[in-house]
């Protein structure tokens, strides 16, 4: 197992070095009309980005996605509005990280002060891009503080790999019998070269390389897919207390890989085949049995395997995913991120 993991790590390093990942993030944009449609459905007048399928809460992930999409749409006013809410309502911890959840039906609105590292990463990444792209030194300074805090609180070394803990509390070896527990969809690969340029305290490029190798190590079951929540205690396997499934978290892994410039067939094709054998719908998969427990037809989900076909085999995207119409917060967000990648990197697929 150790030799196998080492070989995969070497392969991942080679893939990483041969992509654009170490040089720049994906060049992309969001069309103004698409952004306006997204904003009208999911961003309120205070700058809160609403998860309408989850009790209309907001979380650090939704705020980070909102900031990123506003930047990609070049909407400075909307970015500042979302950032104002994020700064005042989420950056409440004393370690530079954001609380993970804001509930409009609770008083106070924040009842759990734990962080979510993917939300922190998205916020810091959006601030990094806007600080550089719009010459905003204030945003860059805050990004540096957040990046340093993420590395200090959430990046650890275990089994000779750099791992990203999903939160400060509840996922470490000290917190859980099967800890550390990780979620590979929290590795937003395109951000790591940007973070590395601003912070040398954490080896961000190594974290990205190790994450790529872990995707292969963690794949299992008849469909050879990684679970959403993975124990990294001894061998990489589905974590206790979570459904052992390739679910709503993990389905965005290939999108993050492609946006970062990963085009390796050996890594992308198994994910594509496992999540969408028919090339149309996306399956939520029980890892041990390989059974599809749910079939997803929203364009925000089905565009992801179609993007893999586009990147690997130059196949045109189906008409059903080429235009954006808001549905629910999460698939709509993935849809816009996918389309922005196509517009910026693969217009031949339209």
C-alpha positions in Angstrom: 0.0 0.0 0.0 2.8 2.4 0.8 4.6 1.7 -2.4 1.3 2.2 -4.3 0.7 5.5 -2.6 4.2 6.6 -3.4 3.8 5.8 -7.0 0.5 7.7 -7.2 2.1 10.7 -5.5 4.9 10.7 -8.1 2.3 10.5 -10.8 0.3 13.4 -9.3 3.4 15.5 -9.1 4.1 14.8 -12.8 0.6 15.7 -13.7 0.8 18.8 -11.6 4.0 20.0 -13.2 2.7 19.5 -16.7 -0.5 21.6 -16.2 -1.0 25.3 -15.9 -1.7 24.8 -12.3 1.6 26.0 -10.9 1.5 29.1 -13.1 -2.0 30.6 -12.9 -5.6 30.0 -12.0 -8.1 29.2 -14.7 -8.9 32.2 -16.9 -12.6 32.5 -16.9 -15.5 34.9 -16.8 -19.2 34.9 -16.0 -21.6 36.6 -18.4 -23.3 39.7 -16.9 -26.8 38.4 -17.7 -26.0 35.1 -16.0 -24.6 36.8 -13.0 -27.7 39.0 -12.7 -29.9 35.9 -12.9 -27.9 34.2 -10.2 -27.8 37.3 -8.0 -31.6 37.8 -8.3 -32.2 34.3 -7.0 -29.5 33.8 -4.4 -28.1 37.2 -3.1 -30.2 39.4 -1.0 -29.9 43.2 -0.6 -27.6 42.8 2.4 -25.1 40.7 0.5 -26.1 37.4 2.0 -25.8 34.4 -0.4 -28.7 32.1 0.3 -28.7 28.3 0.2 -32.4 27.9 -0.7 -32.3 24.1 -0.5 -31.0 24.2 3.0 -33.4 26.2 5.1 -32.3 29.4 3.4 -29.2 29.5 5.6 -25.9 31.1 4.4 -22.5 29.6 5.0 -18.9 30.5 4.4 -19.0 28.4 1.2 -21.9 30.3 -0.2 -20.3 33.7 0.6 -17.1 32.5 -1.0 -18.8 31.3 -4.1 -20.7 34.5 -4.3 -17.5 36.6 -4.0 -15.8 34.4 -6.7 -18.6 34.7 -9.2 -19.0 38.4 -8.6 -15.3 38.8 -9.4 -15.6 36.6 -12.5 -18.5 38.8 -13.6 -16.4 41.9 -12.9 -19.1 43.3 -10.7 -17.3 45.4 -8.2 -20.4 46.7 -6.5 -21.8 43.3 -5.9 -18.5 42.0 -4.7 -18.2 44.8 -2.2 -21.8 44.1 -1.0 -21.2 40.4 -0.5 -17.8 41.1 1.1 -19.4 43.6 3.5 -21.8 40.9 4.8 -19.1 38.3 4.9 -16.7 40.5 6.8 -19.2 41.6 9.4 -21.3 38.4 9.9 -18.8 35.6 9.3 -15.3 36.8 10.3 -16.1 36.6 13.9 -13.5 34.1 15.1 -10.3 35.3 16.8 -8.0 33.2 14.5 -8.7 34.9 11.2 -11.1 32.3 9.9 -14.8 32.5 9.2 -17.7 30.8 11.1 -19.3 28.3 8.8 -23.0 28.9 9.2 -25.4 31.9 9.5 -29.1 31.0 10.1 -31.8 33.6 9.6 -34.1 31.7 11.8 -31.8 31.6 14.9 -31.0 34.4 17.4 -28.1 34.9 17.4 -27.7 34.0 13.8 -24.4 32.2 14.5 -24.9 29.2 16.8 -21.8 27.2 15.8 -18.5 29.0 15.6 -16.6 26.2 14.0 -15.1 27.0 10.5 -15.3 25.2 7.2 -12.0 25.2 5.4 -13.5 25.1 1.9 -15.5 28.2 2.7 -12.4 29.9 4.1 -10.4 29.0 1.0 -13.1 30.3 -1.4 -13.3 33.6 0.5 -9.5 34.0 0.6 -9.2 33.1 -3.1 -11.8 35.6 -4.2 -10.1 38.3 -2.1 -6.8 37.3 -3.7 -8.1 37.6 -7.2 -10.0 40.9 -6.6 -7.0 42.4 -4.7 -4.8 41.7 -7.7 -7.2 42.3 -10.5 -8.7 45.5 -9.1 -5.6 46.8 -7.4 -7.2 46.6 -3.9 -4.5 46.3 -1.4 -7.0 46.1 1.4 -8.4 42.8 0.0 -4.9 41.4 -0.6 -4.0 42.1 3.0 -7.1 40.4 4.3 -6.5 37.5 2.0 -2.9 37.0 3.3 -4.2 36.9 6.9 -6.8 34.3 6.0 -4.4 32.2 4.0 -1.9 32.1 6.8 -4.7 31.2 9.3 -6.0 28.4 7.1 -2.6 26.9 6.8 -1.9 27.2 10.6 -5.3 25.8 11.7 -6.3 23.3 9.0 -3.3 21.9 7.2 -1.6 19.0 8.9 0.8 16.2 7.9 -0.2 12.6 8.3 0.9 9.4 6.6 3.6 11.5 4.9 0.9 13.6 3.1 -0.3 17.1 3.7 -4.0 17.0 4.6 -6.6 19.6 4.8 -8.9 19.3 7.8 -12.5 20.3 7.0 -12.7 22.3 10.2 -10.6 23.3 13.2 -12.8 21.2 15.5 -14.2 17.7 15.1 -12.0 16.1 12.4 -8.5 15.6 13.8 -7.0 12.4 15.2 -7.5 13.8 18.7 -11.2 14.5 18.0 -12.2 11.2 16.4 -11.3 7.5 16.7 -10.9 7.3 12.9 -9.4 10.8 12.5 -8.1 12.6 10.8 -11.1 12.8 8.5 -10.9 14.7 5.3 -13.2 15.7 2.4 -11.4 15.8 -0.9 -13.9 18.2 -2.4 -12.4 20.8 0.0 -9.2 20.8 -2.2 -10.0 23.7 -4.5 -6.9 23.0 -6.7 -6.8 26.3 -8.7 -6.2 28.3 -5.5 -3.0 26.7 -4.3 -0.5 28.5 -6.6 -2.1 31.8 -5.7 -1.8 31.0 -2.0 1.8 29.9 -2.4 2.7 33.3 -3.9 1.3 35.1 -0.8 2.2 32.8 2.0 5.3 30.6 2.5 4.4 29.3 5.9 2.4 26.4 4.4 3.6 24.4 1.4 0.4 25.0 -0.6 1.7 23.5 -3.8 2.5 20.3 -2.0 -1.0 20.3 -0.5 -2.4 20.4 -4.0 -0.1 17.6 -5.3 -0.9 15.4 -2.3 -4.6 16.1 -2.9 -4.4 14.9 -6.4 -2.7 11.7 -5.4 -5.2 11.1 -2.6 -8.1 11.1 -5.1 -6.7 8.0 -6.6 -5.7 6.4 -3.3 -9.2 6.9 -1.9 -11.2 5.6 -4.8 -13.1 2.3 -4.0 -16.0 0.1 -4.6 -17.3 -1.3 -7.9 -17.4 2.2 -9.4 -14.0 3.2 -8.2 -15.1 6.5 -6.6 -14.0 8.4 -3.5 -16.4 8.9 -0.7 -17.4 12.4 0.5 -15.9 11.9 4.0 -12.8 9.8 4.3 -10.8 8.5 7.3 -7.1 8.9 6.9 -6.2 7.1 10.1 -4.5 4.1 8.6 -5.9 3.3 5.1 -8.1 5.7 3.3 -11.7 4.6 3.6 -15.2 6.0 4.2 -15.3 7.7 7.6 -17.5 6.4 10.4 -20.7 8.3 11.0 -21.1 9.5 7.4 -22.9 7.8 4.5 -20.3 5.8 2.6 -21.2 7.6 -0.6 -19.9 9.5 -3.5 -22.3 12.4 -2.9 -23.1 16.0 -3.4 -19.6 17.0 -2.1 -17.4 14.7 -4.2 -19.2 15.3 -7.5 -17.5 18.7 -7.8 -14.0 17.2 -7.5 -13.5 16.7 -11.3 -14.7 20.3 -11.9 -12.1 21.6 -9.5 -9.4 19.5 -11.2 -10.3 20.7 -14.6 -10.5 24.4 -13.6 -7.0 24.0 -12.3 -5.7 22.7 -15.6 -5.7 18.9 -14.9 -6.2 17.0 -18.1 -4.9 13.6 -17.2 -7.2 10.9 -18.6 -6.1 8.4 -16.0 -7.4 10.6 -13.2 -10.5 12.2 -14.8 -12.0 9.3 -16.8 -12.6 7.0 -13.8 -14.5 9.8 -12.0 -16.5 10.5 -15.2 -17.4 6.8 -15.7 -18.2 6.2 -12.1 -20.5 9.2 -11.6 -22.2 9.1 -15.0 -21.9 5.8 -16.9 -24.5 6.9 -19.4 -22.9 10.3 -20.0 -26.1 12.2 -19.2 -27.3 12.1 -15.5 -25.1 12.1 -12.4 -25.4 9.4 -9.7 -25.1 9.6 -6.0 -23.3 6.3 -5.4 -23.1 4.0 -2.4 -19.4 3.1 -2.4 -19.5 -0.5 -1.1 -22.2 -1.7 -3.5 -21.8 0.7 -6.4 -25.6 1.3 -6.4 -26.9 4.6 -7.5 -29.0 5.8 -4.6 -30.1 9.0 -6.3 -30.1 10.3 -9.9 -29.4 14.0 -10.5 -30.6 15.7 -13.7 -30.0 19.4 -12.9 -27.8 21.0 -15.6 -25.5 22.2 -12.8 -24.6 18.6 -12.1 -24.8 17.1 -15.6 -22.5 19.7 -17.0 -19.6 18.2 -15.0 -19.2 14.8 -16.8 -19.9 16.6 -20.0 -17.0 18.9 -19.3 -14.8 15.9 -18.8 -15.8 14.6 -22.2 -15.1 18.1 -23.6 -11.6 18.3 -22.0 -10.5 14.8 -22.8 -12.2 14.2 -26.2 -13.3 17.6 -27.5 -16.9 16.6 -27.4 -19.4 19.5 -27.7 -21.5 20.2 -24.6 -25.1 19.1 -24.9 -27.6 22.0 -25.5 -29.2 21.2 -22.2 -26.2 22.6 -20.3 -25.0 25.4 -22.5 -27.2 28.2 -21.2 -27.7 29.2 -17.5 -31.1 29.3 -15.8 -31.1 29.4 -12.0 -32.5 26.4 -10.2 -31.2 25.8 -6.7 -28.2 27.5 -5.1 -25.7 24.6 -5.2 -26.2 23.2 -8.7 -26.6 26.8 -10.1 -23.3 27.7 -8.5 -21.5 24.7 -10.1 -23.2 25.5 -13.4 -21.8 29.0 -13.5 -18.3 27.9 -12.4 -18.4 25.3 -15.2 -19.6 27.7 -17.9 -17.0 30.3 -16.8 -14.4 27.6 -17.3 -15.7 26.8 -20.8 -15.9 30.5 -21.9 -12.3 31.1 -20.7 -10.6 27.8 -21.5 -12.6 25.7 -23.9 -14.9 27.8 -26.2 -14.6 25.0 -28.8 -16.9 22.9 -26.7 -19.8 25.2 -27.2 
